[in-house]
Amino acid sequence: MMNAKTFRLFFLSLCLFIASAGYAESPLRGIHLSADAFGYIYPVFVKDKYYSTELSLAVNLKNRFFPVLEAGVGHTNMVSQLYEIGYSTSAPYYRIGMDYNMQFKNGRPNYIYLGARVGYTAFKYSVDAPALIDPVWGDEVPVQFSGVPSRAVWAEAVGGVRAEIFKNIYMGWSLRYKFLLHRSVSYGGPWYIPGFGTGKKTVLGATYTIGYYFNLSKKK
């Protein structure tokens, strides 16, 4: 589950944005608050069993720019059937970025957008593998690492769609190209990075969200 600090951050941000709507010249039009369901759908179709729970807060500025804050928890407890290697971790992650509405002129409640994100996570992982045989003495050497600390920073190029399916209720999806900027490495490095994916230099990701739009536009 998402930790208390994450919920407090979202709540404080929401209060600040709502308060700013009181100014007559404020560019604020509304706030999208949504949750991602793809983090639990994705593992059904692939062999890499890792999951995530994620919330997103997007601010509508003049229906054109959407500053975005995303926070979630990624976790896995996987054992490779081929190599009998176990890997586990669970940690929060955070992203901040901006979306640009390609349809800002039409004034409709649906959006096609392009954007970018920067993500960060600090986590600990554990590895449990079959013992190795000492080539000299013939003894078994255990391969077990627990609580190995690591940090990662990455960037994302984002494209997506958000559509109103009912009054102020939205569904949408996004595709993401992620590339790793920094990763601390210990004992060969982590296999899975929360919020990013498997520990490659570049990966593809996606979200499928449902959320609510708080309309803060001034009514004439």
N, C-alpha and C positions, 0 to 999 in steps of 0.2 A: 504494500500500500504506500501511497505518497506520504512523505513525512510532514510533521507539523510546520516546519519552517517554510516549506513550499506553499502550503495553504495560506499561511500568514502573509507571505509575499504577494500572492495573488489578491488577497483581500485588501491589503494596503494599497496596491496599485489601482484596484477598482475604485476605492474610495477617493483617491487623488484625482482620477480621471473624471469621476462624476462631479466632484467639487469644481473642477475647472470648467465644466459645461455652463456654469452660471454666468460667465462673462459673455457680453453681447458679441464681441468680436472673436470669440473662440472658434478655431477651425474644427473643433471636435464635433463629429456627427453621430458617433455611436461607438459601441464596444461589442466585439464578438468574443464570447466565451465558449469554448468548445472542448470536446474530449475526443481522443483518437481511439478508434476500435481496431485499426489495422495491426496494432502491436500484438493482438491475441489471435487475429485471423491468419497472419502471415505464416506462423510455424506449422499450420495445418498442411501447407503445400510444399514445404521444403524439409530437408533432413536436419538443418541446423535449428535446434530447439532452444531458441531464446525469445523472451517476451518483454513487453514494455507496457507501462501505463502512463499516459501523457495528457496534460492539460495545456491549452493554448489561450492566450489573451492577446487580441488584436485590436488596435485603436484606429477608428476611421477618422482620418483627417481630410476634410473636404472631399470625401469619397474618392480620393486619388492615392494617398499614401497611407499605409497601414503598418506602423511600428508593431512588432510582434515579440512577445515573450512566451517561450515554451519551456515547460519543466515536466520531468517525469522520472520514473524509476525503471531501470532495465535490469533483468536478472536471467540467469540460466543455471541449470544444474544438469549438465549433459555428460554422458559416458559414450565414447566412441566404441561401437560394437566391433569394429575392425581392429583397432589398436588397443582397446581396453584402457583408454586414457580418460579420466574424469576431469571436468573443469567446472568450477562454480564461482559465481559472483553475484552481487546484488547491490546496486548503488544508485543514487539520484544523478540526474544530468540536467543541464540547462542550456538553452539556446536563446540568442537575441538577434533580431534582424529587422528587415523591412520588406514589405510587399508593395508592388505598384499595380494599381488597377488599370488594366488595358481598356476598360469600358467606362471610364469615369465620366465621359460626356453624356452617356445615354440616361443617366439618373435612375436606372433600374436597380432592383435589389439583388441582382445576380452579378457575379464577378469572374473575370478571367484575369489571372494575375501572374506576374513574375517577381521573384524576390531572391534574397540571399540571407544566410544565417551564419553565425559563428557559435559553435558548441563547445562545452567544457564539462568534464567529469573528473572526479577524484574517487578512486575505488580500490578495493582489495580483492584479490582473486586467489583461488586455491587450485592446485593440480595434484592429481593422484594417478600415478602410472605404474605399470608392472616393474618389478625390481630388475635392475641391470646386473649382469654377471661380471665380477672383477676378472679381467683377462689374465691377471698374474696369479692371484690366490684362489680364484674360483668361488669367492664368497658373493652372496647376493647383496646388492647395494640398493636400499629403498629409494624410490623417487616420489617424494611427497613434499609439497610446498604449501604452506597454509598462511593466509593473510598477507600475501605479497602486495605491497603498495604500488600504485601506478596512477598516472594522470594522463589525460589526453585533451588535445585541442584540435578542432577540425572546422572546415568551412563547408557550406552547402549552397548550391545553386538550385533554386526552387521554381517550379511552375505548377499552377493548379487552377481549380474551378471551385466556386462556392455558389450554391443556388438555394433560394428560399423555397421550401416545400410546404410550409404552412406559415401563418402569421408570425414573423420574427424567429422562426425555427429554420435552421439551415443545415444542409448536408453538403459535403464537398470532399475532394480528394486532391492530393498533390504528389508529384514525382520529384525526387531529389537526387542530385549527383553530389556525393560527399567525398571530400579528399582530406586526408590526414595532414595536419600541420605540425603536430608534435605528439610524441608518445614516449613516456619513460619506459625503459626496458629493463626487466630483471628476469633471469632464468629463461631467456628466449622470448620474453614478451607475452602479453595477454592474448588469448585467442579471441575473446569477445570483449568489446568496449561498450558499456551502457550508453545508449543514445546514438552511437555511431554504427555498430554492427561488428562483423568479424574483423579481426585485426589486419586487414589489407590496407594498402595505401589509398585505394579508391573503391567505393562501393555505391550501389544504387539502393535507394530507399523509397518509401511511400507512406502516405497517411490516408486514412479514410475517417473523416470527422463528422460529428453531429454536435450542434451547439445552438445557443440562443443569442439573439442580437438585441442589445439594449439601445433603443433609438433615443438619442439625446438631442436631435435637431430641434431648433426653435420653430415652433408652430406659429405661422402668421395668422 
